[in-house]
Amino acid sequence: MLEQINLTQLTDHLDTDDWKLIAFHLGQTFSLIQGTELYTKKEIAQKFVNLQKFLYREQEKYTARDLIALEQLKSDIVSEFNDFSVIVKKDNLNMMIADEEGLVIRAFSTQF
């Protein structure tokens, strides 16, 4: 469903608070996929400089051109999850990200 949303077409529907929230969650999510936990907008802005204007509400209104950075990050996340699988066995949760050939490039495991 996320891949069907084009953020650049939502300029008239969302305000600066909405864009801040979207930028924060996209930055945090992509960072987690890369194996790094970020907790503050400052940390996210340092890692993803192109999100800074959204995180700090530097504009009152954003154009479709402004939103390309968010759309690209969203597309990158969707692309990562296309190769994402989850396996649950008894008390174990295993998550894996594979490349195009199916080779696991990142794996996470936890017990619950």
Backbone hydrogen bonds, N-H to C=O, Kabsch-Sander energy under -0.5 kcal/mol:
donor,donor_aa,acceptor,acceptor_aa,energy
4,Q,1,M,-1.4
5,I,2,L,-1.4
6,N,4,Q,-0.6
7,L,5,I,-0.8
9,Q,6,N,-1.8
10,L,7,L,-1.7
13,H,10,L,-1.5
14,L,10,L,-1.2
19,W,15,D,-2.2
20,K,16,T,-2.2
21,L,17,D,-2.2
22,I,18,D,-2.5
23,A,19,W,-2.8
24,F,20,K,-2.7
25,H,21,L,-2.4
26,L,22,I,-2.7
27,G,23,A,-2.6
28,Q,24,F,-2.7
29,T,25,H,-2.6
30,F,26,L,-2.6
31,S,27,G,-2.1
32,L,28,Q,-2.1
33,I,29,T,-2.1
34,Q,30,F,-1.6
35,G,32,L,-1.3
36,T,31,S,-2.8
38,L,36,T,-0.5
44,I,40,T,-2.1
45,A,41,K,-2.8
46,Q,42,K,-2.0
47,K,43,E,-1.8
48,F,44,I,-3.2
49,V,47,K,-0.5
51,L,48,F,-2.2
52,Q,49,V,-1.5
54,F,51,L,-1.0
55,L,51,L,-2.5
56,Y,52,Q,-2.3
57,R,54,F,-1.2
58,E,53,K,-2.6
59,Q,53,K,-0.5
67,L,63,T,-1.6
68,I,65,R,-1.1
69,A,66,D,-0.8
71,E,67,L,-2.5
72,Q,68,I,-2.7
73,L,69,A,-2.0
74,K,70,L,-2.6
75,S,71,E,-2.3
76,D,72,Q,-2.3
77,I,73,L,-2.1
78,V,74,K,-2.5
79,S,75,S,-2.5
80,E,76,D,-2.1
81,F,77,I,-2.2
82,N,78,V,-1.2
83,D,79,S,-0.6
83,D,80,E,-0.9
84,F,81,F,-1.4
85,S,96,M,-2.5
87,I,94,N,-3.1
89,K,87,I,-0.5
89,K,92,N,-1.9
92,N,89,K,-2.9
93,L,110,T,-2.9
94,N,87,I,-2.9
95,M,108,F,-2.9
96,M,85,S,-2.5
97,I,106,R,-2.8
98,A,83,D,-2.7
99,D,103,L,-2.4
102,G,99,D,-2.0
105,I,97,I,-3.0
106,R,97,I,-1.5
108,F,95,M,-3.1
110,T,93,L,-2.0
112,F,91,D,-2.3
